[in-house]
Amino acid sequence: MFDQISKSVGTTDFGLPRTVKSHPFHRMPRQAMEELWPRAKTLLSNADGVLVRGLSGLESNPEGRTSVPETHWPLVVARVAQQFIVMAKDALDPRLMLSLMMESVIALSKVDPQTIPQTPPPSADV
């Protein structure tokens, strides 16, 4: 995967996971990250009653709300991805899902975070 992705850097194929024709993407990974990351970031940084009510190890942010420590965000996102694979296993082969997820996140790990929106649009519901 790393080899295929690194060879695609600078080409129009960069960030496009290899997939079988019967399972096309509805959103390309970069588009999905741009649309979904601001909301995910909001949930992770304001976890009161949304993600982790009653768990220890949370931090208080300036608004007095609890949040998942930023250093743990990758673990939370990985756990969500794992749960998604388990929940969708009857609809799509888990090996294919894992492969598509990994190809997507490996490529997106090379994207400059400064180019990704960090806050949801004003009208977005979180």
N, C-alpha and C positions, 0 to 999 in steps of 0.2 A: 504494500500500500504506500509506504513512504517513498519507494522508488518511483512508482507510477505518478504520485502527486508531485514529487520534486521535478520530474521530467516535464510536467505540464505547466510549471511556473512560467509566466510570461506568454502563455498561449491562450487561445479561446477555450481550451478544455480545462483550464485551471479551475478547481472547485466544483467540477461536475463529476459526481460519483458515477462509477460504472454501474449500470443497472440492466436488468432484463427488460425487454420491450413490454412485457405484460405488467410491469410495475413502474410506470413513469412517475416522475416527481410532479407534485402539484405546485411546489415552489422550489426554486433552486436554493441551495443552502445559504448563500450570501443574502438573498432576498428574505429568507425566513429569519436569519439572524437580525437583519436590520429591522424587521417588523416586530419580532418577538422579544429581543433582548431588552428593550426599555421596560417592558412590562415584567419580565422575569427579574430584572434588577430591582424594580420597585417591590416585588414580592419578597425577594431575598433580604432587602434592606428594611422592610417593614413587615415582619413576620407575625405580628400580633394576631393570634386567632386564625391565621391563614395557613401557615405551614407547621408551626412547632409549638403551639400553646402547651405550657406546662413543662417543657423540657429545660434542663439546666444547661449552662454554658452559653447562654445568649448574651449579647451585649446591648446596652441601651444606646440609642442614637440621640442626637440633639433634641429631637421632638419627644423624648421619653419613651419611645416605642422600642420593643425588642427586635433585634435583627440577628440573623445568622452571621457570625464573623466572616468577613470577606475571604479570609484564607480558606474557609470551608465551602465556599460556593461551588467549586468544581466537584466536591464530593456530593453535595446535594443534587446538582444537575446530573451527575452520573447515576445516582440512585433513582432519580426520576426516569432517566433513559432505560435503566434496568427494568423498572416497573412497567414501563410502556411495552418493552419487548415481551415480558411475561403476559401482560394483559392482551396483547395482540397476536399471541403465538398461534391461535387457530385461524387467523386471517392471513398471516404472512410468515414464511419460514424464519424462525429466530436468527439463523445464521445469516440470511440475507439482510435482515434488519440491522444486525450488528455490523455487518460489512458496510452497509450504506451509511450508518451513523459514524463509524470510524473514519471512512473516507471523507465524510463531510467535516468532521471536527478536526482531522489532521490538516486539511486544507485551510479551514477557517482559523486555525491557530497561527497561521502565517499572515493573517490580515491585520493591518495596523488598526488597533482599537480606536484611534483618533478618528477613523473614518466611519465608525458605527454610531448611530444615535444613542445617547445615554439616557434620555428622558422620553416618556411617551408624549405623543402630541396632546395638546390641551383638551381635546374632546374625547380622548381615549378612556374607556372604562377599564379599570384594573381590578 
